[in-house]
Structure formats: structure tokens, C-alpha cells
Amino acid sequence: MDPGLETSGMTTKPNGSLRNEVSREEVEMSYTLKTWPDFKNYQSTCYRKYAHVTEGIRCMGSTWSPLAPLKGLGEDVYLIGGEPHAASTAGTFPQEARDDIAAAEIAGLGFHSCSYLKLFVGEVVRDKIGITDGTIKEGYPRPTLIWTTHLCNLHSKWYQEVSRRLGGIPMYPIDMIGGGDAEKDRKKVKYICDQMDEGIRWLERVTGREFSDELFFKATRNEIKVLVLWGNICALNMHAPAPLDERRLIALFPPAMVDRTTDEAVRIYEALFEEVRHMVETGQSVVDHQRYRIVYFGLAHTYGHPEIARILRDAGAEIVASVYTFGTAGNFRGFEDGKWSWQPIDPAWVDGLKFSTRRDALEALAKIVLGWPTWQGVRSYWALEQMARAMVAEFNADGLLLAPTRSCETDFRNGYIAIQRIFKNEIPTVEYDTETVDVRKMDLPGSKRKTELFVHLMEGRKKGGA
């Protein structure tokens, strides 16, 4: 692989971050993304098709799974993923989301279990599904099969519960094994490839369809291309001003999670990449005042708690880099000579990939998935620390905000607590417990106080007093 970085028209600061030649004073107002309607429509269309189709194959499962093998079954395969669907439902239907979580708990799921899991299962219990276009379909659509991964101790249990409640849906979980530099470990790559290879034979048995390598190769290239494009888009936030803020990042990466295997997914991310690159070249941003640059480690939460976002926005503090929004659907150069790099991979590299056999495509897919920052950090505290150090440096951060999610049982949670101890004497760092979609678990007063403290710490450091 020979990844490349686009730096046309940019200069490099002494610390390695990138600065646009256009002065900040030239940015008179916030920029409105022209590509946003396409992103919103793509996500809603995917969900509408899944909810309403009467023929074809419905596939459910974690969108942290390699998705391309599913598309080898035909052109009438429709996907729904637990995490993006739960998050989108909470944002579109706040009261429905609360009712779904309550229904899941009444049905037997524990209070402290994953909130995404409970919201998703709650829809099954209540026999309805919410769609991001603002509609709710009565009667939960039964999936043909479940294709997922062992991400944490609850992830596959999540879909086992859904399968059980829907009468026994065939399920195939892939045991992912991450950790630092996992994609360069031949044994780990083989372990994932072998499971996907067996999974393809399982898909044929379950559906009675013949698997098409041609469709699989096309879907694999699209999947890898979207992941690389999103990494390039995120890396553009190294520039000052950062073209995108957390609110836009949160809104723009779900289509890559919902279905990144299609030609349309590639098209909209290519269009977004070109638009954001133009924003950088002209010094434009979606926010018109950036005094402090924040690196954020945690699941997306500020969209559900505008009070916290408002404290940051009023101080001119913007989250410009996030391991969750960057690393859940994006690939970067990763580990080079033992150090992590958030520099992007040249999209042209994807076009040069050669798939002569099914195994070629499986290996390329396994390597790109194992290279996700999320898989690296979930399986390795060392990798998590390296990613944090690189993100703080490469994105020229003024502060580090850590927000572990109370109901998330991945290794990220303990890792964030360790990161606070590592960085607290190097950069203003604040950690507080948060929650994704279950507002009952969010300590909003305490989080607001810590956010205000965070702003004061950054102000003090900027003035040279801390």
C-alpha cells in the first residue's frame, strides 16, 4: 500500500498540523454543505427499502462487520445495522426511543445493559420500526438472516435476543480479533478470512442462492473506497479552520455505516470529499468561530444534549477530531514504524486493487476492517494511547475531552480513564461519564460543570497561565 496525502495549497506548521493560506478573517459566515440532502436521502432510502420491500433478502447485524459478502447474494439485498439505526431513531423519535428502551427492560433486559441494544430490541418487542424520514412502520419487518461480529460481550447477544424473539432467525457471527497493527498480522488476517469464507458458504445454504464473486468484488471495492474516502474527509479537519464540526461529522458518517457497498455510497462520499476539500482551499467552515480545537474520545452524545454543545459553542470551542466519528467508518494510514498516523490513504490506491480470486477480495476486506481505529482501540490500550497522542498532535488540539459511555462495555471505557491520567499534565483534559441514547443515565448537571471547567482550562492554557 502506498497511501498519499493531499496537501495542495497548504502550508505546514512547525508542529506538523496544516494551515490554510486563507486568513480566518476572510471567513464571514458559516458554510452550508451542498451535499447534505444526498446523505440524508441515502440513509432514509436504505431504511425505507429494508422496512417495506416484499421480496429480496433482508440482512440485519452489526455494521462494524464486513458487509460486502452479503452483496454476493444478489442485487436485492437490504441492510439494517443496530448501532446507526438505534442512534438515528433516538435523534428522530426521542419519545419513541425512550418507550423502546422501557419496553426492552420490561421484557427482561437489564438496566445497565447497552442502550443501543435495548432501543433496537424494544422496537422488536413493540412490533414497530422508526425510519429517519420521520415515519413509523407498524409491524416489525422480519429479517432473512443475521450477519454480525463479536465486538464486545453483548454485541452478538444483542442479535441472539432479536433472533429468539422473531422465532429463530439464522445467525452468523464473526469473531473479530483486533489490537495494534492487526491488519499486518498474517495469522489474524487469515483468521478473519477463513470465517468470512465459511460465512459465504453459510449464506448460500441459508438463502438457497448461488454466490456471485462478480457482485462480491464490486461490493468489496465500494466498501473499501467509502472507508478510505471518509478517512480523507476527516483528515481535512487538520486544517485551520476545520471545515467540519462534530455535529456535521455525526450526521455524515451514518450512510457509510448503513450500507457502504453501493455505487451511490461511493458517489456521495466522493462528492463530499471534493466539497470539503474546496472548503479547505477557500478557508470556509460550517462554524464561523473556532477559538479552541478539541479532540474527543467517546461515543456520539452532544447531539442529544444541546446544553453541553452550547457551552462549547459559546466559547468558540469545536470538536474537530473524534475517534468514534473518524474511526467507526474510516481508514487511515494507521501504524507506521510503531507510531499511529491519522494521515489519509490515497483513494487511488483502492482503484488499483486486483481481485483475481475470492480469497484476494476477502484478504483486502479483512485488512481494511482490522485497520479501523475502533478495532485497534477496542482490543489494545497501547493502540488507544497511540491514537490519542497522534490525534492531539496532528489536529493541533487545545484540549482533550473524554466521555466514556456508561452502558458501553467495550474496553474503550477503561482506556479513557487511563488516557486522562496520561494526558492531564500535557493538555487540558476532562473526563465525565455520558450516555448515548438513554437520557436517564446522563449526569447532565455534572457534565455541564465539567464542560465549563474544560473551557476555563483551555482559556488558562491559551493565556499561558496553565
N, C-alpha and C positions, 0 to 999 in steps of 0.2 A: 504494500500500500504506500502511495506517495501523496499524502494529504497536502493540500495547498491552502493558503490563507489569502483572501482578497484584501489588499491594503491600498488600492488605488486612490490617490488624492488625499492620503492621510499622513500624519507625522507621528513619530513615536516619542512618548515622554521618557524621561530617564528611568522611571520605574517599570517601563515595558508596556504600559497601557497606551491606548490610541487616542489621539485628539484630532478632531476635525479642524480644518483650516478656517472654517466659518466661525466668526465670533458668536458668543452666546447672545450678545445684544441684538444680533440680526434676527433672532427668533422672536417674532412679535406675538404669535398666538399658537395655541396647541394645534397639532395636526390631526386630521380625521382620516383614518385608514379607508382607502377606496375599496380594498379587497374584503373588508369585513362582511358585507352581505353574502358573499360567496361562502365564507366559512360558516356563517350561521345557517344558511340554507343547506349546506352539505351535511352537517350534523343532524338537522331535523329530518332531512330526506332519508338518511340511513335509518333513523329510528322509526319513521313512518312506514318504510318498507318492511322492517322487521315486524312491526306491530300488525300490519294489515294484509300482508301477502297471503294468498290462499294456496299457492304452490311454491315449490322450491324447498330449500334447506335453511332452517333457522339454526344458527350456532350461537351458543352462549359460553361465556367464560371470562377469565382474566385477560384484559388487554395488555398485560405485561407478558403475554405469550407470543411466540412466533405465529403470525396469522396466515402467512402465505400458503401453508399446506392445505388449509380449508378451501382455498380457491381452486385447488386442483380437482375439486368435485364438480365444477361447472360454473356457469356464469349466473346462476340463480341462487347464490349463497348469500345469506343476510346475517349480519353480526350484531350482537349486543354485548357490551362489556360491563361488568359490575361497577368498577370504580368511576368511570366517566358518567355512566348513567345515573348512579346514586348522587354524584356531585351536581349534575345538571338538574336532576329532579329537585334537589334541595334549593337550588337557586331559582328555579322556575315556579315551584309549588311549595313554599315554606311550610304552610299548614299541612298539606298532604304528606310532606316528608316527616313531620312530627307524628302524624297519625300512623304512618307506616312503621316508624320506629316503635311506637307504643304497641302496635298490633303484633310485631315480632316478639316483643318482650312478653306480652300476654300469652303468646303461643309457646313460650319456653326459652327464648334466647336471653342470655344474661345481660344485666345492666351494663357491665363493664366490657362486654364484647364489642367488636368492631362496629362503628356506627354505619359505615358503608354497607356492611353485611346486613345489619338489621333493617336498614331502609330498603335494600333490594329484596330481602326475604319478606318484608312487610307488604310489598306490592303483591307478592305471590299469595300471601295469607288473605289479603283484601280482594284478590282477584281483579286487579286493575293495573294499568301501567300509564305513567305520565310520559309525555313527549315534549321535547323542547320547543315545539311550535305553540305550546300553551294549551294543548288538548289532552284529555284523559280518555283512554280507551277502556271500557268495561270489558272484563273477561281477559285474564292474563294469557298471552299467546304462548302456547306450549312449544319449547324448542325441540328440534330433531335430535340434537346431541349437545354435549358439553365438552369443550376443549379448553383446558386451563393449565395452570402451573402451580407447583408448591412454592409459593412466595414466602409465606410465613406459616405459623402454626394454625391459622384459621382459614387461609385462603381456599384450599381445596375442601375443607369442611363446609365453607360457605356454599359451594356448589353441590356438595353431597346433600345438604339440607334442602336446597331447591329441588334437586333430583327426587329426593324422597317425597316431598310434598306434591310433586307433579306426577307421582305414580311410577317413578323409576326411569329417569332419562339416562341413556347411555353416556358414560363419562370417561374421559381420558385425561389424566393429569400428568404433566411433565415435571420431573424433579430437576429444578434448576440448581446449578452449583456455581456461585459467583466467586467474589473475592478479587483482590487486586490483581490486575493483569490476566484475568481468567481467559480472555479471548485468545491469548498467546500460548495457553497451556494445551498441548495436543490431546492429552488424556481427557480434559474437561470438554473440549470441543467434540471429541468422539463420543463421550457420554451423552451429550445433548443430541448429537446427530443420530445416534442409534435409537434413542427414544422417539425422535420425530419420524425416523424411517419405519419403525414398528407402528407408530401412530397413523401413518399413511395407510398401512395395511388394515389397521383397525377401522379407519374411516371407510374404506371400501367394503368391509364386512358389514358395518352398521348401516350404511346407506344403500348397499347393493349397486353402487355406481363404480365405473372404472375411472381410476385416477388419471388425469391428464398432466403429463410433465410439461407440456407446452404452456398450459394455463398457470401451472405452478411456477415455472421460470419467470413468466411475465409478472406474476404477483410478487415474487421474491424481489425482483429488480425494483418494482414500485415501492415495496415496503422499505427496502434499504435506502432508496432515493429520498423518500419522505423523511426518514430519520436523519439522514445527512443534511437535508435542506433545513430542517428545524434547528439542527445544531449550528448551521451557518447563520440563521436568523438570530438566534440567541447570542452568538458571539459578537454580532454587530453592536450589542449593548456595551461592549468595552469602550466604545467611543463616548466622548462628552460633547454635547448632551446625549444621554442614552435615548435612542429613538422610541423604545417601548418601556412601559411601566408594568408592574406586577398585574394590574387589573387586565391589561390587554394580553399579557402573556398567558394568564389563566384562561382567558376566553379563546385564545388562538391555538392552543395545543390540543384540546379535546378531539378535533377531527382526526388528528394523527393517531389518537388512541381508539377512536370509534372504528375506523377502517382505513388503514394506510396502504392498502394493497391495490387501489384502483388508479386508473389513469387520471381521473378527476382529482383525486387527492394530490397527485404529483403536480397537476396543473395549478391548483390554488396555492400550494406552497412555493412553487416556482414564482408565481405572480407576487406573493407576499415578500419573498426574498428580494425580488427586483425593487419593489416599492420601498421596503425598509432600507435597502442599500442606497436608493435615491434620497431618502430622508437623511441618511448619514452624510452623503455628499453635499447636501444643501443645508445641513445644520438644523434640521427640523426634528421635533419630538411631539409625542402625544400629550406631554405635560409641559407647561411653559415656564416652570420654575424648578430647577434642580440645584439645591444648595448642598445636600448631603446624598451620597451614594451608599446604599445599603445592600449587603449580601445577606440572603435569607436562607436558612436551613429549616425546613418544616413543610408539612402538607399545606395546601392552599387553605387559608382560613379568613384573611382580612376581607374577602368579598362578602362574607356572611356577617361581618362585624364592622360596619362602616365607621363606628365611633373610633376604632383603632386606626383605620386608614386615614381618618380625618386629622388625627393628631399628627401623623407623619406628613400628610399633605400640607397642613397649615405651616409646618416648619420648613417646607421645601425639601423634605426627605423622601426619597423614592427608592423602592426596592428595584434594583437594576439587574440583579442576578439571583437565581433561586435553584437549588439543586433539584427541587421537585418539578418545577415547570420546565427546566432545561433538560433534566436527566431522565424523565419518565418517557419521553418520546423523541429523544435526540441523541445523536452520537457525535463525539469529539475525538481529537487525537488520542486522548487518554494518557496512559503511562508511556513515557519516553525516557529511557535511561533512569528508571526508578522514580521519576517525578511526574505528577499528573499535569496535563495541559488542557485548558479549555479552548484552545485554538481549534478551528473547524477543519473538517475534511473536505477536500475539493470535490464538489458534486460530479465533476467529470470522471472521477475515479469509478463511480458507480456505473457509468455508461461503458466503461472498459471491462467490466466483469464478464468472464466467459463461463457459461454453463453448458458443458458438453454432456454431463450426466446428472441424474437426480442427486447424487452424492455431492457434486460440485455446488449445487444450489443450497443443499442442506448445510454444508460447511460454511458457506458465505453467510447464511442466515444465522447459524449458531454463533459465529464470531461477532456479528453485529449486535445480536441480542446480549451476549455475555459482556460486550463492551459498554452497555448502557451504564451511566453513572449510578443509577438506582441499584442495579445488581451488584456493582462494585461495593457501594456503601452498605447495603443490607448485609453483606456477607463478610465485611472486613472493616474493623475500626481504623486500621492503618490506612486503608484506601480513603475512608471518610475524612480523616485528618488531612491527607494529601490533597483531596479535592477542595477542602475548605481553605487551605493555605494558598492554593493556586487561584481560587476564585477571589479571595481577598486581594491578592496581588494583581491579577490580570484585569480585574474590573475596578481597580483603584478605589477600594471601598473605604468609606469613612466610619462604618460601623458594621457589626455582625449581629444579626437578630436570629435567635434560636427559639423555635416554638414546637417542641415535641407534642404529638397528639396523644391525649390521654387514652383513647380506645385503640390505638395502633400498637400491636405487639411485635413489630419488626425490631431488628437490632438498632434501627435509627435512633430510637428513643434514648437508650443508654449512651449511644455515641454522642448525641447532642450535649448531654450533661458533661461528658468528658471534654468536649470541644470548648465549652465555656471555661473550664479550668485552664485549658491550654492557651486560650486567646485573651483572657481577661486583662492581662498586663501588656498586651501588644496593641489592642484596638478596642474602642468602646464595644462591649459585648453584654447583651442582656438575654436571659433565658426565662421563659414562662410557659407553663402548660397551656395548651389550647385544645381545640376540638374541630373536627371537620364539619359535620352536619348535625350534630346533636347539641343544640344550644344549652341544654340543661347542664352539660359538663363544663361549660366555658366560664371561667372566673373572670368575668368582664371587668369588674372594678379593679381587681388586682392586675390584670393585664394592661389596663389603661394607665395605672400608676407606673408600671414598669416601662411602658412605652414612652411616657413623659420623661422618666428618668433617662431613658435611652437617648432621647433628643437632647437633654441637658448635657449628657456625657459627650455627645458628638460636638455640641456647641463649645464645651470647655476645651476639648482637644483641638478644635479648629482655631480657637483663640490662643492656644499654647499654654493653657492653664491646667491641662490634664493629660 
